[in-house]
């Protein structure tokens, strides 16, 4: 089974990085550009910390999507999500399901993984370094 699924590790990681990065960016565009519109709140009503968070989400999300300084951008985004969880959610209940902080926790750990892994294939980082991404699955065809 690892030979079947494992050979798609690189592309699967790249697709995950791009799709989740785009979703993360949407949180930034919502806060900074007003698109898509926020329910029940006007951009002008945002506290300063939310504007800072919006810029982090927009810029780091874009960097993660294209894979430029992806590890650093993901590390910053992970930290922002940890702060978002503890400042905005943790005081409203014991678990992320109760305090509506589940998405912040998921983003935090996805970005922490991307920070540890790097941008991988299909990224500007890999083009600039002119190297092939690390493949974690065995390519030895002799063992099934």
N, C-alpha and C positions, 0 to 999 in steps of 0.2 A: 504493500500500500504506500509506503513512503516514496517509492520510485514513481508512482502514478501522481500523487498529490504534490510531493516535494519538488518536482521539477518545475512547478508553477509558483514557487515561493517568491521569486523576484518580481514577476509581473503582478502577483496578487498583492504584495506589499506596496508596489508602486500605485496600483489602482486604489488601494485603501488610503494611501497618503494623499492622493489627488482628490478623491471624493470627500473624505473627511475634512481635508483642508478647505475645499470649496464650501462645505457646510459651515465650518468655523468662520470663514470669511463673511458669510451672510450675516452672522451676528454683528460683525463690524460694520458692514454696509448699512445695516438697520440702524445702528446707533449714530454713525457718522453721516451717511448720505440720506437717511430716511427711507431707504428702499430695501426690503419691503417695509411697509409702515408697521409701527408698533401698536399693538392694541392697548388702548387706555392710557397711552403716554405720548406726549409730544417730544420731539428731539430737544426743544428749548428747555424742557423741564428736567432733563437729565442732570444728575449731580456730576461734578467734575471727575470723580473717580470712574464713573460709567463712561465718560468721554475718553479717558485714558484707556480704559478697557477696550473700548470700541476701536481705537487706533491700534492697539496691540493685536486685536482679533483681525483687523483688516490687513495690516502690514505683515504680521507673522503668518497669517493664513495664506496670503499671496506668495510669500517666500517658500512656505511649505509646499504649496501646489506646484510651483515651478522647480522646487528642489534647489534653491539657491540659499546657501548658509542654512540648510534645512535643519541640521542638528541644533544649532544655536537658536534659530527661530522657534523650534519645537520646545526647547528647554524653557525659553521665555514664556511661551504660550502655556506650558504645563504649570509653571509657577503662577501665572495669572489665574488659571483655573483653580489652583489650590487656594489662592487668596479669595477668589469669588466664592468658593464653597464655604470657607470658614467665616468670611465677613457677611455673606448674604444668605446662607442657608443653615449652617450648623446650629444657630441659636433658635431655629424654628422647629426642632424635633430631633430625635435621637438618630434616625437613619436617613440616608438620602431619599428613600421612597417617601418618608413622612415629610421631610423638609423641602422637597422638590429640587434637591441638589444632585440628582442622579446624573444629569447630563454634564454638569461641571466635573464630577468625579470621573466619568468615562473619558471626557476630553483630557483631563489631567493625566490619566495613565496612558492613553493612546499617545499623547505628545511626549510623555516621558520615554516610552518605548521608541518612538521615532528619534528622539534626541540620542538615545543610546545606540540605535541602529545606524543612523545617518539617513541620507535621502534615498540611497539605493539607485536602482536603474531608472531610466527615463527622467533624469534630473539634470539641471545645469551643473550641479556639483560633480556628477560623474563625467560630464563632458569636459569640464575645466581640469579635472584631475587625470583625464584620459586613461581611465582604468575601467576594468570590467567589475561589475558588482560581485560581491561574495555570494556563492551558491551554497546553501546549507545542506542540500540533499546529495546523496552519493550518486555519482554518474557511472559507477562501475556496472556495466551491463552483465558481467559474469555472475553476479549474485542476485537472486530473485527473492 
